[in-house]
Amino acid sequence: MATGPDWRPSASRAALAARAELLKTLRAFFDARGVLEVETPLLCSGTITDPAIAPVFCGGSSGERWLQTSPEYPMKRLLAAGSGPIYQVCKAFRSGEAGARHNPEFTLLEWYRPGFSLAQLMQEVGDLVQAALGEKQVQVLTYRELFQRSLGIDPLTADSDELEAFVRQRLDYGGGAEARDTWLDLLLTHLVEPELEGLVFVHDYPASQAALACLREEGDVVVAERFELYVDGVELANGYYELTDADEQRARFEADNQVLAARGEATRPLDARLLAAMAAGLPACAGVALGLDRLLMMKLGVERLEDVLSFDWSRC
């Protein structure tokens, strides 16, 4: 951590140089694979509806705009227009997220691969991360396998009461009743994630956590075709086999707004241009967002995000 007046950077010069070197590595990786680098707007008239994420609103005389929590929506418009495989390194913004591994302004690496399966994208993510960090053990597990192995419970069939009882038995949790997915998240973040070592891909999430991913029947359950990558217990990337059905996507957005309204929060405008692009024909593809600041933390072996940012939130 830097000392002295807060005009000074929070990262060392060595960390700044390491970021520059990492960006060179990433660009060389995608250039060798024929993936086009693009830029898209950070201020847009639509925003995400996910109740778990708080976007940043920016008003003004030129009209209502939102800082983007990820470049996903405009990048999908490029895909629908025929861009082919694309990637982007950009700033993203989420309100209220500040801490050792969070900063309200952060850097994302996001890319999309038309024609790729989720398994192919996981392989490519693993290749990229190992190009940045060096060789690491890789495990690929379903969400169900992970919970059964770590906790001995089936997260796809256990009901909310069972999950609540498990949380209260294993964790010091004094809160009230929660939604089923909240119980699962508490178990994952407090009991499962800290035990993960190496590169661990977790896929086939509960259908209720699909967001913008396709759903698939898997035996006795329906799962979301989504993965997350953990590196030594730290969540690094979130990928989807992307939903392409505009009507289904609109229904999910509207369901999110119903959740927000039930919580007494303002609903959010749907991204009409994204829905129009999906209706025009988003190609079958897989896509992923990877936290570049966290990747750099792991490369340098530091514990706090501020150590890899030129100026963290307290110095802006």
C-alpha positions as a printed Julia matrix, in Angstrom:
316×3 Matrix{Float64}:
   0.0     0.0     0.0
   1.29    3.44   -0.91
   2.0     5.96    1.88
   1.96    9.73    1.98
  -0.44   12.28    0.46
  -3.38   10.8    -1.43
  -2.38   12.48   -4.69
   0.22    9.77   -5.03
  -0.59    6.52   -6.9
  -1.71    3.48   -4.94
   0.24    1.1    -7.24
   4.02    0.98   -7.54
   5.75    1.7   -10.83
   6.6    -2.0   -11.04
   2.88   -2.83  -10.86
   2.12   -0.3   -13.6
   4.8    -1.88  -15.79
   3.38   -5.34  -15.07
  -0.06   -4.16  -16.23
   1.41   -2.87  -19.48
   3.2    -6.19  -20.02
   0.0    -8.13  -19.29
  -1.9    -6.11  -21.89
   0.79   -6.92  -24.46
   0.42  -10.64  -23.64
  -3.36  -10.52  -24.01
  -3.31   -8.64  -27.3
  -0.73  -11.03  -28.74
  -2.89  -13.98  -27.59
  -5.99  -12.73  -29.4
  -4.11  -11.5   -32.45
  -2.64  -14.98  -32.94
  -6.17  -16.43  -32.81
  -7.76  -13.96  -35.2
  -9.98  -12.23  -32.63
 -10.68   -8.56  -33.44
 -10.17   -5.89  -30.76
 -13.12   -3.45  -30.56
 -14.28   -0.47  -28.53
 -17.89    0.26  -27.55
 -19.56    3.13  -25.6
 -19.29    3.25  -21.83
 -22.38    5.51  -21.55
 -25.59    3.95  -22.91
 -29.32    4.65  -22.7
 -30.05    1.13  -21.38
 -28.54   -0.82  -18.53
 -28.63   -4.2   -16.84
 -31.67   -5.26  -14.85
 -29.88   -7.87  -12.68
 -31.04   -7.11   -9.1
 -27.69   -8.32   -7.72
 -25.72   -5.56   -9.5
 -26.13   -1.81   -9.01
 -25.34    0.24  -12.13
 -24.24    3.9   -12.04
 -26.75    6.43  -13.42
 -25.53    9.54  -15.24
 -28.14   12.18  -16.07
 -27.54   15.24  -18.21
 -28.94   17.55  -20.84
 -28.14   15.07  -23.61
 -30.48   12.46  -22.13
 -30.53    9.65  -19.6
 -27.4     7.53  -19.68
 -25.9     4.73  -17.6
 -22.26    3.78  -17.14
 -21.91    0.19  -18.28
 -21.33   -2.64  -15.83
 -19.8    -4.57  -18.74
 -19.54   -4.03  -22.52
 -21.76   -7.09  -23.15
 -24.79   -5.4   -24.69
 -23.03   -3.25  -27.32
 -20.64   -6.1   -28.14
 -23.61   -8.35  -28.85
 -24.93   -5.68  -31.22
 -21.62   -5.91  -33.09
 -21.93   -9.71  -33.21
 -25.45   -9.44  -34.64
 -24.1    -7.05  -37.31
 -21.53   -9.65  -38.42
 -18.36   -8.65  -36.56
 -17.14  -12.22  -36.06
 -15.04  -13.05  -32.97
 -14.29   -9.93  -30.91
 -12.66   -8.86  -27.65
 -12.41   -5.66  -25.64
 -10.38   -4.29  -22.73
 -12.34   -1.51  -21.06
 -13.42    0.18  -17.86
 -16.63   -0.98  -16.21
 -18.58    0.51  -13.31
 -20.67   -0.87  -10.45
 -22.05    1.25   -7.65
 -21.08    0.53   -4.08
 -18.52   -2.2    -4.72
 -15.35   -1.18   -2.86
 -13.01   -3.41   -0.87
  -9.94   -5.61   -1.06
 -11.12   -7.21   -4.33
 -13.64   -4.61   -5.52
 -13.43   -1.09   -6.9
 -16.45    0.79   -8.32
 -14.37    1.44  -11.47
 -12.47   -1.57  -12.74
 -11.01   -3.1   -15.9
 -12.7    -5.95  -17.76
 -11.48   -8.19  -20.53
 -14.5    -9.49  -22.42
 -14.67  -11.62  -25.55
 -17.14  -13.51  -27.74
 -16.63  -16.55  -29.93
 -19.31  -17.31  -32.56
 -19.52  -21.06  -33.14
 -17.76  -21.98  -29.89
 -19.28  -24.33  -27.34
 -19.01  -23.54  -23.65
 -16.34  -26.25  -23.34
 -14.27  -24.68  -26.15
 -14.47  -21.28  -24.47
 -13.42  -22.72  -21.1
 -10.38  -24.24  -22.81
  -9.48  -20.88  -24.34
  -9.94  -19.05  -21.02
  -7.65  -21.6   -19.38
  -5.05  -21.09  -22.12
  -5.14  -17.31  -21.69
  -4.91  -17.37  -17.91
  -1.98  -19.77  -18.01
  -0.28  -17.58  -20.62
  -0.52  -14.79  -18.04
   0.19  -16.72  -14.82
   2.1   -19.8   -15.88
   1.14  -23.47  -15.67
  -1.45  -24.37  -13.04
  -3.5   -27.44  -12.24
  -6.9   -27.28  -14.01
 -10.13  -28.84  -12.75
 -13.52  -28.77  -14.47
 -16.54  -29.5   -12.26
 -20.27  -28.98  -12.49
 -21.9   -26.77   -9.87
 -23.65  -29.88   -8.59
 -20.41  -31.88   -8.34
 -18.7   -29.02   -6.51
 -21.36  -28.8    -3.79
 -21.66  -32.56   -3.44
 -17.9   -32.94   -3.12
 -17.41  -30.0    -0.74
 -20.57  -30.06    1.36
 -22.38  -33.31    0.61
 -25.56  -31.61   -0.57
 -27.27  -31.38   -3.97
 -27.65  -27.66   -4.76
 -30.02  -28.32   -7.67
 -32.64  -30.31   -5.77
 -32.32  -29.2    -2.11
 -35.2   -26.88   -1.19
 -34.83  -23.48    0.44
 -35.55  -24.78    3.96
 -32.81  -27.41    3.67
 -30.3   -24.85    2.43
 -31.24  -22.39    5.17
 -30.78  -25.05    7.85
 -27.37  -25.93    6.41
 -26.29  -22.27    6.39
 -27.4   -21.67    9.96
 -25.69  -24.85   11.12
 -22.35  -24.13    9.44
 -22.14  -20.31    9.44
 -22.61  -17.58   12.02
 -25.59  -16.09   10.2
 -28.03  -13.96   12.17
 -30.16  -12.62    9.31
 -33.74  -13.45    8.44
 -35.3   -15.46    5.65
 -33.58  -15.26    2.25
 -34.24  -16.38   -1.3
 -32.98  -19.83   -2.28
 -30.18  -18.42   -4.42
 -28.96  -16.3    -1.51
 -28.51  -19.43    0.64
 -26.58  -21.06   -2.21
 -24.39  -17.99   -2.6
 -23.6   -17.91    1.12
 -22.54  -21.55    1.04
 -20.46  -21.02   -2.09
 -18.63  -17.89   -0.97
 -18.05  -18.85    2.68
 -17.48  -22.62    2.58
 -16.69  -23.76   -0.95
 -14.61  -21.04   -2.62
 -11.9   -20.83    0.09
 -11.05  -24.5    -0.49
 -10.46  -24.19   -4.25
  -6.9   -24.51   -5.52
  -5.42  -23.97   -8.97
  -7.69  -23.15  -11.92
 -11.19  -24.46  -11.22
 -13.95  -24.14  -13.81
 -17.45  -24.54  -12.39
 -20.24  -24.96  -14.95
 -23.93  -25.88  -15.3
 -25.31  -23.44  -12.74
 -28.87  -23.49  -11.34
 -31.41  -22.32  -13.93
 -32.38  -19.45  -11.6
 -28.87  -18.02  -12.05
 -28.85  -18.04  -15.85
 -28.85  -14.24  -16.44
 -28.06  -14.1   -20.21
 -27.17  -17.78  -20.64
 -29.08  -20.57  -22.38
 -30.85  -23.27  -20.38
 -30.43  -27.01  -20.96
 -32.07  -30.13  -19.58
 -29.53  -32.24  -17.73
 -31.04  -35.48  -16.45
 -33.55  -34.62  -13.73
 -32.92  -30.86  -13.73
 -32.61  -27.79  -15.96
 -29.26  -25.99  -15.76
 -27.84  -22.7   -17.01
 -25.1   -23.09  -19.62
 -22.77  -20.85  -17.69
 -19.35  -21.17  -16.06
 -17.2   -19.32  -13.58
 -13.44  -19.59  -13.25
 -11.75  -19.52   -9.86
  -8.0   -19.18   -9.43
  -6.88  -20.29   -5.98
 -10.35  -19.53   -4.65
 -10.71  -16.08   -6.25
 -13.52  -15.63   -8.78
 -11.92  -14.4   -11.99
 -14.26  -14.95  -14.95
 -17.92  -15.51  -15.77
 -18.93  -17.05  -19.11
 -22.14  -18.0   -20.92
 -23.31  -20.0   -23.85
 -25.27  -16.97  -24.9
 -29.03  -16.74  -25.04
 -30.08  -15.65  -28.55
 -33.9   -15.57  -28.14
 -34.99  -11.92  -27.89
 -38.44  -12.76  -26.47
 -36.95  -14.92  -23.71
 -34.39  -12.23  -22.92
 -37.12   -9.56  -22.67
 -39.09  -11.83  -20.31
 -36.0   -12.25  -18.08
 -35.4    -8.49  -18.01
 -39.02   -7.88  -17.05
 -38.83  -10.53  -14.31
 -35.74   -8.77  -12.92
 -37.64   -5.49  -12.8
 -40.46   -7.19  -10.93
 -37.93   -8.27   -8.29
 -36.58   -4.72   -8.04
 -40.1    -3.3    -7.69
 -40.98   -5.85   -4.98
 -37.9    -4.68   -3.04
 -39.01   -1.07   -3.32
 -36.23   -0.17   -5.74
 -36.53    1.72   -9.02
 -36.95   -0.42  -12.12
 -34.4     0.0   -14.9
 -34.83    0.73  -18.6
 -34.51   -2.27  -20.9
 -31.83   -2.05  -23.56
 -34.12   -1.86  -26.59
 -31.2    -1.87  -29.03
 -29.82   -5.11  -27.61
 -33.24   -6.73  -27.92
 -33.55   -5.47  -31.5
 -30.11   -6.9   -32.34
 -31.08  -10.26  -30.84
 -34.32  -10.25  -32.84
 -32.33   -9.49  -36.01
 -30.12  -12.53  -35.35
 -27.44  -12.89  -32.7
 -25.23  -15.79  -33.84
 -24.82  -18.86  -31.64
 -21.79  -18.02  -29.52
 -20.07  -18.26  -26.18
 -18.8   -15.23  -24.31
 -16.89  -14.41  -21.14
 -15.93  -11.46  -18.93
 -12.66  -11.66  -16.99
 -11.54   -9.27  -14.25
  -8.22   -7.92  -15.46
  -7.31   -6.2   -12.19
  -7.77   -9.46  -10.27
  -5.69  -11.32  -12.85
  -2.9    -8.82  -12.29
  -3.24   -9.24   -8.5
  -2.64  -12.95   -8.93
   0.29  -12.41  -11.25
   1.98  -10.14   -8.7
   0.91  -12.09   -5.62
  -0.75   -9.12   -3.88
  -3.85   -9.23   -1.68
  -5.52   -5.86   -2.36
  -6.82   -4.39   -5.6
  -5.39   -0.97   -4.75
  -1.89   -2.42   -5.23
  -2.52   -2.86   -8.98
  -4.54    0.31   -9.66
  -2.84    3.59  -10.5
  -5.4     5.33   -8.26
  -7.87    3.3    -6.23
 -11.32    4.59   -5.21
 -10.04    6.48   -2.14
  -7.63    8.5    -4.33
 -10.01    9.47   -7.15
